[in-house]
């Protein structure tokens, strides 16, 4: 449950419910924001528009003004904003250690989809002074920093949080003043009440779990030190305590343990605990490898220890401006310590590997923490939680490894050998079972492939037989037509149009047979065809007339304007593809409905579309109908082998074109082929 401080909210003091109010048109909101930006008179970041989301980040919408004297008030800052004194920030604000105060500004516009009451959540929690100013009537200064008394804060929370009550569709200016002795930076977000409650619950659960695990490790290490008398476990316990304290201070959890103590001493702890953690780790390493370190290595560890002590003494002695220098020293010492562990692996493999393996997990996390303190990386609650996970992984791995090392090398080797034998037996058993299963699957696949091969061979033989059997009747038909043509030519009579149509149909059928036989005997195909030239308008009109003569009960309508446009490639390929499309449309069309041929020029390609009203639905997988031997559910009761659309795709592919099928409305289907055109072959 969320509990508010008395009388310190920005217009309300209970968890915000969903906002009320009617919907406002987007155009009105856009005009309002545009007028507001134009009236501002200076370049600035875009306002945060609160819509239907649960959470909105401040990064990318912040502007910053540095106040070296720290004496500017909100009225002077507003005047500086009107003069263009603020500088837009690309992301979150990160400055590091500085004596200056910093003013951040951002604008918020709430739409009807976002609750009227919301929450502002900021990070980090260890910054002393964070003052919030919401520039609307009735809202005053709100203190959110860790140095502010807990009774003045809007809510007893580990992070700087404040409630917001925003009007609908009106931009609201919000100012934040930052100042402190620790690293200065800010990451923030605006949450709905529900999302804020979830984020707070998750944060508290994670911190509680972290405290519990770290406390358990600390007590276990301290118990081993007291019972077994192993010295390095004592330094390890101190290292755990310093790490946990430093991260809990940074995350603001001390406000729950001792509120009065946290508001007075949290800045001091924030300065002390990083150096304490580094010093404890140096003492732990020195104790672990005592008697095995060379003189230069011992001097290097003493130098690192002196650096940690100086960093701890900098704040009490009033020289906190040296904190960045000590942090840079820590950054240098981390890889040096890592290099030292690598060197010690040769002399003491068991001990050095214990520390080295555990440190590999946590080194990136510690580097990130120091970079955040120096202002190179923004510090958010999520990134600090990642660092806590890194430290828990480090400590949780290091502790049992130290225990195993303490039990003795011989016993560890025996147990490792036994475990390796058991694992090898299990792996061998699993591998054998997997190989057996894989072998069975391969045998089934081979049987299936043989079956498919037999089916393919049978189909190929069938196509060759059909090609062979059709050649003789076609030769008789062509001979009869040629003889009839010569007799009519001698008699001075014209050749009838019906005979021309019959010859064209015979030529196309012969072409289909030849191409089928060619694919069976030489299936690789795919060669690049030389450019030819076929008039699209003439081909479409001729095909429509031919089909209309063969099937007078069908209507074939041409609605194109492609005269003068010529397709590149072999004409017979285009004719063959068009023939198959028209034959499919005729075969599967509803009786009494026309077959429509349309055409246009798109992206320098000639696009021809054949549309028809299907008697039954061809299903949902339209693109799959272009596969070989694939027939749709509406093909029941119609002759065919599932090769027509496949041959269309092959022909169009040889023309370096494209083909696609799509549904227009209901059962109306369109198949569109796009073929390259010869440049300069005419205009529309």
C-alpha positions in Angstrom: 0.0 0.0 0.0 1.3 3.5 -0.9 1.3 6.0 2.0 1.5 9.8 1.4 3.1 12.5 3.5 0.8 15.0 4.9 0.1 18.1 2.8 3.0 17.8 0.4 1.4 16.4 -2.8 1.0 18.5 -6.0 -2.7 19.0 -5.9 -3.7 15.7 -4.3 -2.5 13.2 -1.6 -3.8 9.7 -2.4 -2.9 7.2 -5.1 -4.2 8.6 -8.4 -7.0 6.8 -10.1 -7.8 6.9 -13.8 -8.4 10.3 -15.1 -11.8 11.5 -16.3 -12.8 13.8 -19.2 -14.0 13.3 -22.7 -11.8 12.5 -25.7 -10.2 15.5 -27.4 -9.5 15.4 -31.1 -6.0 14.9 -32.2 -6.0 17.9 -34.5 -6.9 20.3 -31.7 -4.2 18.9 -29.5 -1.6 19.2 -32.3 -2.6 22.8 -33.0 -2.3 23.6 -29.3 1.1 22.1 -29.0 2.3 23.9 -32.2 1.1 27.3 -31.0 2.7 26.7 -27.6 6.1 25.8 -29.2 6.0 28.8 -31.5 5.1 31.1 -28.6 8.1 29.8 -26.6 10.5 31.5 -29.0 13.5 29.3 -28.6 14.8 25.9 -29.7 13.9 23.3 -27.1 13.1 19.6 -26.6 9.7 18.3 -27.6 7.2 17.9 -24.8 6.3 14.5 -23.4 2.8 13.5 -24.6 1.1 11.2 -22.1 -1.1 8.9 -24.1 -2.4 5.4 -23.5 0.9 4.0 -22.3 1.7 3.0 -18.7 5.1 4.6 -18.4 7.0 7.5 -20.2 10.7 8.2 -19.9 12.1 11.7 -19.4 15.2 10.9 -21.4 15.2 12.8 -24.8 12.8 15.6 -23.5 15.1 17.2 -20.9 16.8 20.6 -21.1 19.6 21.6 -18.7 20.9 24.9 -17.3 24.1 25.0 -15.1 24.1 27.3 -12.1 27.7 27.6 -10.9 26.8 29.9 -8.0 23.8 27.7 -6.9 21.9 30.9 -6.1 19.3 31.1 -8.9 15.7 30.9 -8.0 12.8 29.5 -10.0 11.8 32.9 -11.3 15.3 33.7 -12.5 15.5 30.2 -14.1 12.2 30.9 -16.0 13.6 34.2 -17.3 16.7 32.3 -18.5 14.5 29.8 -20.2 12.7 32.6 -22.1 16.1 33.9 -23.2 17.1 30.4 -24.5 19.5 29.6 -21.7 18.6 25.9 -21.5 20.4 23.4 -23.5 18.5 20.3 -24.9 19.8 16.9 -23.8 19.8 13.9 -26.1 19.3 11.3 -23.4 19.3 11.2 -19.6 21.2 13.8 -17.6 24.7 12.7 -16.3 27.3 15.1 -15.0 29.4 13.3 -12.4 31.0 15.3 -9.5 30.4 19.0 -9.6 30.1 22.0 -7.3 27.5 23.7 -9.5 23.7 23.3 -9.2 21.8 22.2 -12.3 18.3 23.0 -13.4 16.4 20.5 -15.6 13.3 21.4 -17.5 10.7 19.4 -19.4 7.2 19.8 -20.6 4.3 17.4 -20.2 1.0 17.3 -22.2 -1.6 14.8 -20.9 -4.2 13.4 -23.3 -7.5 11.8 -22.5 -6.0 8.3 -22.6 -3.7 9.0 -19.6 -4.9 9.3 -15.9 -5.2 12.8 -14.5 -3.2 11.7 -11.5 0.2 10.1 -12.0 3.6 9.6 -10.4 7.0 11.1 -11.2 9.8 8.6 -10.3 13.5 9.7 -10.3 16.9 8.1 -9.8 19.5 8.0 -8.2 18.3 8.0 -4.6 21.6 9.2 -3.0 21.6 12.7 -4.4 21.2 15.2 -1.5 19.1 17.9 -3.1 16.4 17.4 -5.7 13.8 20.2 -5.7 10.7 19.9 -7.8 8.7 22.8 -9.2 5.5 22.2 -11.2 4.6 25.5 -12.8 0.8 25.6 -12.3 -1.4 27.3 -9.7 -1.3 25.9 -6.3 1.8 23.8 -6.7 4.9 24.8 -4.8 8.4 23.5 -4.1 8.7 19.8 -3.3 11.9 18.4 -1.7 12.9 14.9 -2.9 16.6 14.6 -2.2 18.0 12.2 0.4 19.0 15.1 2.6 15.4 16.3 2.9 13.6 15.3 6.1 11.3 12.3 5.6 8.3 14.2 6.9 8.7 16.7 4.0 8.8 14.2 1.3 5.5 13.3 -0.5 6.0 9.6 0.3 8.3 7.4 2.3 9.9 5.7 -0.6 13.5 4.5 -1.4 13.5 6.6 -4.6 12.7 10.3 -5.1 9.0 10.2 -6.1 6.3 12.8 -6.3 2.6 12.7 -7.3 1.5 14.8 -10.3 -1.9 16.1 -11.2 -2.0 17.3 -14.8 -4.7 19.0 -16.8 -5.9 17.5 -20.1 -4.4 18.8 -23.3 -2.5 21.7 -21.7 1.3 21.8 -21.6 2.8 22.0 -18.1 6.3 23.1 -17.4 8.2 21.1 -14.7 11.6 22.2 -13.3 14.1 20.1 -11.2 17.0 21.6 -9.3 19.9 19.2 -8.6 22.8 19.8 -6.2 25.0 17.5 -4.1 28.4 16.3 -3.0 27.9 12.9 -4.7 27.7 12.2 -8.4 25.1 14.3 -10.1 22.8 12.8 -12.7 19.1 12.1 -13.2 17.0 9.4 -14.8 13.2 9.7 -14.5 9.9 8.5 -15.8 6.2 9.3 -15.4 3.9 6.3 -14.4 0.3 5.7 -14.1 -0.8 4.8 -10.5 -1.1 1.1 -11.4 2.3 0.9 -13.1 3.9 2.9 -10.2 2.5 0.4 -7.7 3.8 -2.5 -9.7 7.2 -0.9 -10.2 7.5 -0.1 -6.4 6.4 -3.6 -5.4 8.9 -5.2 -7.8 11.7 -2.8 -6.6 11.0 -3.6 -2.9 10.8 -7.3 -3.5 14.1 -7.3 -5.4 15.8 -5.3 -2.7 14.4 -7.5 0.1 15.6 -10.6 -1.8 19.0 -9.0 -2.3 19.3 -8.1 1.4 18.3 -11.6 2.4 20.8 -13.3 0.2 23.6 -10.9 1.0 22.9 -11.2 4.8 23.0 -15.0 4.6 26.3 -15.0 2.8 27.7 -12.5 5.3 26.6 -14.6 8.3 28.0 -17.8 6.7 31.3 -16.2 6.0 31.5 -14.8 9.5 30.6 -18.1 11.0 33.4 -19.9 9.0 35.8 -17.3 10.2 34.8 -17.7 13.9 34.5 -21.5 13.9 37.2 -22.6 11.5 39.6 -19.7 12.1 40.2 -19.1 8.4 41.4 -15.5 8.2 40.5 -14.7 4.6 36.9 -15.6 5.3 36.8 -12.6 7.8 38.0 -10.2 5.1 35.5 -11.8 2.7 32.7 -11.1 5.2 33.8 -7.5 5.4 33.9 -7.3 1.6 30.3 -8.6 1.5 29.1 -6.1 4.1 30.7 -3.1 2.3 29.3 -4.1 -1.1 25.8 -4.6 0.3 25.9 -1.3 2.2 27.1 0.7 -0.8 24.4 -0.6 -3.1 21.7 -0.2 -0.5 22.8 3.4 0.1 22.7 4.1 -3.7 19.3 2.5 -4.0 17.9 4.5 -1.0 16.8 1.5 1.1 18.4 3.0 4.2 15.3 5.2 4.5 13.3 2.2 5.7 15.9 1.1 8.2 16.8 4.4 9.9 15.0 7.4 8.3 16.7 10.1 10.5 20.1 8.5 10.0 19.7 8.2 6.3 18.8 11.9 5.7 21.9 13.0 7.7 24.6 10.4 6.9 23.6 9.0 3.5 26.0 11.3 1.6 28.8 10.3 3.9 28.0 6.6 3.4 27.9 7.1 -0.4 31.5 8.4 -0.2 32.8 5.8 2.3 31.5 2.5 1.1 33.1 2.2 -2.4 36.5 2.7 -0.9 35.7 0.3 2.0 34.6 -2.3 -0.5 37.8 -1.9 -2.5 40.0 -2.0 0.7 38.2 -5.1 2.0 38.7 -6.9 -1.3 42.5 -6.0 -1.3 42.8 -7.4 2.2 40.9 -10.5 1.2 43.2 -11.2 -1.8 46.3 -10.5 0.3 45.2 -12.9 3.0 44.2 -15.6 0.5 47.6 -15.5 -1.3 49.7 -14.8 1.7 53.2 -16.3 1.3 52.8 -16.6 -2.5 53.0 -13.0 -3.6 56.2 -11.5 -4.8 57.5 -8.2 -3.4 56.3 -6.0 -6.4 52.9 -7.6 -6.1 52.7 -7.0 -2.4 53.6 -3.3 -3.0 51.0 -3.0 -5.7 48.3 -4.3 -3.3 49.5 -1.9 -0.6 49.2 1.0 -3.1 45.7 -0.1 -4.0 44.8 -0.3 -0.3 46.2 3.2 0.3 44.1 4.5 -2.6 41.0 3.1 -1.0 41.8 4.6 2.4 42.4 8.0 0.8 39.0 7.8 -1.0 37.3 7.1 2.3 39.0 10.0 4.0 38.4 12.6 1.3 34.9 13.5 2.3 35.4 13.8 6.1 38.6 15.8 5.5 36.7 18.3 3.2 38.5 17.4 0.0 35.6 15.7 -1.7 36.8 17.3 -5.0 39.4 14.6 -5.2 36.7 11.9 -5.4 36.8 11.7 -9.2 40.6 11.2 -9.1 40.2 8.3 -6.7 37.5 6.8 -8.9 39.8 6.9 -11.9 42.3 5.2 -9.7 39.7 2.5 -9.0 39.1 2.1 -12.7 42.8 1.5 -13.3 43.1 -0.8 -10.3 40.3 -3.2 -11.5 42.1 -4.4 -14.7 45.4 -4.5 -12.8 43.9 -6.7 -10.1 42.5 -8.9 -12.9 46.0 -9.1 -14.5 47.4 -10.0 -11.1 45.0 -13.0 -10.8 46.0 -14.2 -14.2 49.7 -14.1 -13.2 48.9 -16.0 -9.9 47.2 -18.8 -11.9 50.6 -20.2 -12.8 51.8 -20.3 -9.2 48.6 -21.2 -7.4 46.1 -22.5 -10.0 43.4 -23.6 -7.5 43.3 -20.3 -5.5 43.7 -17.9 -8.4 41.1 -19.6 -10.5 38.7 -19.3 -7.6 39.0 -15.5 -7.5 39.4 -15.2 -11.2 36.3 -17.1 -12.3 34.1 -15.3 -9.8 35.6 -11.9 -10.7 34.9 -12.3 -14.4 31.1 -12.1 -13.7 31.3 -9.0 -11.6 34.1 -6.9 -13.3 31.7 -5.4 -16.0 29.2 -4.5 -13.2 31.9 -2.7 -11.1 33.2 -0.9 -14.2 29.7 0.3 -15.0 29.2 1.5 -11.4 32.4 3.6 -11.5 31.5 5.0 -14.9 28.1 6.0 -13.5 29.7 7.8 -10.6 32.0 9.7 -13.0 29.1 10.8 -15.1 29.9 8.8 -18.3 26.8 6.5 -18.0 23.4 7.4 -16.7 22.4 5.8 -13.4 18.9 4.3 -13.3 17.3 1.9 -10.8 17.3 -0.9 -13.3 21.0 -0.6 -14.1 21.8 -0.6 -10.3 19.6 -3.7 -9.9 21.7 -5.3 -12.7 24.8 -4.4 -10.7 23.3 -6.0 -7.6 22.7 -9.2 -9.6 26.3 -9.0 -10.7 27.5 -8.7 -7.1 25.3 -11.5 -5.9 26.5 -13.7 -8.7 30.1 -12.8 -7.7 29.7 -13.4 -4.0 27.4 -16.4 -4.4 30.0 -18.1 -6.7 33.0 -17.1 -4.7 31.7 -18.3 -1.4 31.1 -22.0 -2.3 34.3 -22.1 -4.3 36.2 -20.9 -1.2 34.5 -23.6 0.9 35.5 -26.3 -1.6 39.1 -25.0 -1.6 39.2 -25.1 2.2 38.1 -28.8 2.3 41.3 -29.8 0.5 42.6 -30.4 -3.0 42.6 -34.1 -2.8 39.0 -34.6 -1.7 37.9 -32.0 -4.3 39.8 -34.0 -7.1 38.2 -37.3 -6.0 34.7 -35.8 -5.9 35.3 -34.1 -9.3 36.4 -37.4 -10.8 33.4 -39.2 -9.5 31.1 -36.5 -10.8 32.8 -36.5 -14.1 32.3 -40.3 -14.4 28.6 -40.0 -13.6 28.2 -37.2 -16.1 30.1 -39.0 -18.8 27.9 -42.1 -18.2 24.7 -40.0 -18.5 26.0 -38.2 -21.5 27.0 -41.4 -23.2 23.5 -42.9 -22.4 21.7 -39.9 -23.8 24.0 -39.7 -26.8 23.3 -43.4 -27.6 19.6 -42.9 -27.3 19.7 -39.8 -29.5 21.8 -41.6 -32.1 19.3 -44.5 -32.2 16.4 -42.1 -32.6 18.3 -40.2 -35.3 19.0 -43.4 -37.2 15.4 -44.4 -37.1 14.4 -41.0 -38.5 17.0 -41.2 -41.3 15.6 -44.6 -42.3 12.1 -43.3 -42.4 13.3 -40.3 -44.5 15.1 -42.6 -46.9 12.0 -44.7 -47.4 9.9 -41.6 -47.9 12.5 -40.3 -50.5 12.4 -43.5 -52.4 8.6 -43.4 -52.5 8.7 -39.8 -53.8 11.4 -40.8 -56.3 9.2 -43.6 -57.6 6.2 -41.2 -57.9 8.3 -38.6 -59.7 9.7 -41.2 -62.1 6.1 -42.4 -62.8 4.9 -38.9 -63.4 7.8 -38.2 -65.7 7.1 -41.3 -67.7 3.5 -40.3 -67.9 4.4 -36.9 -69.3 6.7 -38.4 -71.8 4.0 -40.9 -72.9 1.4 -38.1 -73.2 3.9 -36.0 -75.2 4.7 -38.9 -77.5 1.0 -39.9 -78.0 -0.2 -36.4 -78.8 2.4 -35.7 -81.4 0.8 -37.9 -84.1 -2.7 -36.4 -83.8 -1.3 -32.9 -83.8 0.7 -33.6 -86.9 -2.4 -34.9 -88.6 -4.4 -31.8 -87.6 -1.6 -29.4 -88.7 -1.2 -31.3 -92.0 -5.0 -31.1 -92.6 -5.0 -27.4 -91.9 -2.1 -26.7 -94.2 -3.7 -28.8 -97.0 -7.0 -26.9 -96.5 -5.1 -23.6 -96.6 -3.4 -24.6 -99.9 -6.7 -25.7 -101.5 -8.4 -22.5 -100.5 -5.5 -20.5 -101.7 -5.7 -22.1 -105.1 -9.5 -21.6 -105.3 -8.9 -17.9 -104.4 -11.0 -18.2 -101.2 -9.9 -16.6 -97.9 -8.7 -18.8 -95.0 -11.6 -18.9 -92.4 -11.0 -17.4 -88.9 -12.0 -20.6 -87.3 -9.2 -22.5 -89.0 -6.7 -19.8 -87.7 -8.0 -20.3 -84.2 -7.6 -24.1 -84.6 -4.0 -23.6 -85.8 -3.2 -21.4 -82.9 -4.7 -23.9 -80.4 -2.6 -26.7 -82.0 0.5 -24.6 -81.9 0.0 -23.9 -78.2 -0.8 -27.5 -77.4 2.4 -28.6 -79.2 4.4 -25.9 -77.3 3.0 -27.3 -74.0 4.0 -30.8 -74.9 7.5 -29.8 -76.0 8.1 -27.8 -72.8 6.8 -30.6 -70.6 9.1 -33.1 -72.3 12.0 -30.6 -72.0 11.4 -30.2 -68.3 11.4 -33.9 -67.8 14.5 -34.5 -69.8 16.3 -31.3 -68.6 14.8 -30.0 -65.4 17.6 -27.5 -64.4 16.3 -24.6 -66.6 16.8 -21.2 -65.3 19.0 -19.8 -68.1 18.8 -16.1 -69.0 16.8 -15.6 -72.2 17.7 -13.1 -74.9 15.4 -10.2 -75.3 12.8 -10.4 -78.0 9.7 -8.3 -78.3 6.0 -9.0 -78.0 3.3 -6.4 -78.2 1.2 -6.7 -75.1 -1.9 -5.1 -76.4 -2.0 -7.4 -79.5 -1.2 -10.5 -77.5 -4.0 -9.9 -75.0 -6.6 -9.0 -77.6 -5.7 -12.1 -79.7 -5.8 -14.4 -76.8 -9.2 -13.0 -75.7 -10.6 -13.5 -79.3 -9.2 -17.0 -79.5 -10.7 -18.1 -76.2 -14.0 -16.4 -77.0 -14.2 -18.4 -80.3 -13.3 -21.7 -78.6 -15.7 -21.1 -75.7 -18.5 -18.8 -76.9 -20.5 -19.3 -73.7 -17.8 -17.4 -71.9 -17.1 -13.7 -72.1 -13.4 -12.6 -72.2 -13.2 -8.8 -71.7 -10.0 -6.8 -72.3 -9.5 -3.4 -70.5 -5.9 -2.4 -71.2 -4.1 0.6 -72.7 -0.7 -0.9 -73.5 -0.6 -0.3 -77.3 3.0 0.2 -78.4 4.4 -1.5 -75.3 6.5 -4.6 -76.0 7.6 -7.3 -73.5 11.2 -8.3 -73.4 12.1 -12.0 -73.8 10.6 -14.8 -75.9 7.1 -14.3 -77.0 6.1 -17.9 -76.8 6.8 -17.9 -73.0 4.5 -15.0 -72.5 1.8 -16.6 -74.7 2.1 -19.9 -72.9 1.8 -18.2 -69.4 -1.2 -16.2 -70.6 -2.9 -19.3 -72.1 -2.6 -21.2 -68.8 -4.0 -18.2 -66.9 -7.0 -17.8 -69.2 -7.6 -21.6 -69.2 -7.6 -21.6 -65.4 -9.9 -18.7 -65.2 -12.3 -20.3 -67.7 -12.2 -23.6 -65.9 -12.9 -22.4 -62.4 -15.2 -19.4 -63.1 -18.8 -19.1 -62.1 -21.1 -19.6 -65.2 -22.4 -16.3 -66.6 -19.5 -14.2 -65.1 -16.9 -12.6 -67.4 -13.1 -13.1 -67.3 -11.4 -9.7 -67.2 -7.9 -8.9 -68.5 -6.5 -5.6 -67.3 -3.0 -4.1 -67.7 -0.9 -1.2 -66.5 2.7 0.0 -66.2 4.2 -0.1 -62.7 7.9 0.4 -61.8 8.9 0.1 -65.5 7.2 -3.4 -65.7 4.2 -4.4 -67.7 1.6 -5.8 -65.3 -1.2 -8.0 -66.7 -4.0 -9.2 -64.4 -6.5 -11.9 -65.1 -9.6 -11.7 -62.9 -12.5 -14.1 -62.5 -15.3 -14.9 -60.1 -14.5 -18.4 -58.7 -17.3 -20.9 -58.4 -15.8 -22.1 -55.1 -13.2 -20.7 -52.7 -9.7 -21.7 -53.6 -8.7 -21.7 -49.9 -6.4 -19.4 -48.0 -3.0 -20.5 -49.1 -3.1 -18.8 -52.5 0.7 -18.6 -52.9 0.9 -22.4 -52.4 -1.1 -23.0 -55.6 2.0 -22.1 -57.6 3.8 -25.2 -56.3 4.1 -28.2 -58.6 1.2 -30.8 -58.5 -0.6 -28.5 -56.0 -4.4 -28.1 -56.5 -6.8 -26.0 -54.6 -9.9 -27.3 -52.8 -12.1 -25.9 -55.6 -10.4 -28.2 -58.1 -12.5 -31.2 -57.2 -14.5 -32.3 -60.2 -12.2 -30.6 -62.7 -9.5 -32.3 -64.8 -5.9 -31.3 -64.3 -2.6 -32.3 -62.7 -1.7 -29.2 -60.8 0.8 -28.0 -63.3 -0.8 -24.9 -64.9 0.1 -22.3 -62.4 3.5 -23.9 -61.8 4.2 -23.5 -65.5 3.0 -19.9 -65.4 5.6 -19.2 -62.6 8.3 -21.0 -64.6 7.6 -19.0 -67.8 7.4 -15.7 -66.0 10.6 -16.5 -64.1 12.4 -17.1 -67.4 11.1 -13.7 -68.6 12.7 -12.3 -65.4 9.3 -11.3 -64.1 7.0 -11.9 -61.1 3.7 -13.5 -60.6 1.3 -13.3 -57.6 -2.3 -14.3 -56.8 -4.6 -12.3 -54.5 -8.2 -12.2 -53.5 -10.2 -9.1 -54.5 -13.6 -9.5 -52.8 -15.5 -12.7 -51.9 -14.5 -15.4 -54.3 -13.2 -13.0 -56.9 -9.5 -14.0 -57.6 -6.9 -12.1 -59.6 -3.5 -13.4 -60.9 -1.1 -10.7 -61.9 2.1 -11.2 -63.9 4.7 -8.5 -64.3 7.3 -8.7 -67.1 10.1 -6.4 -68.1 9.5 -4.0 -71.0 11.7 -3.0 -73.9 12.8 0.6 -73.2 11.7 3.2 -75.7 9.1 0.8 -77.2 6.2 3.3 -77.1 4.1 5.3 -74.7 0.9 4.7 -73.0 
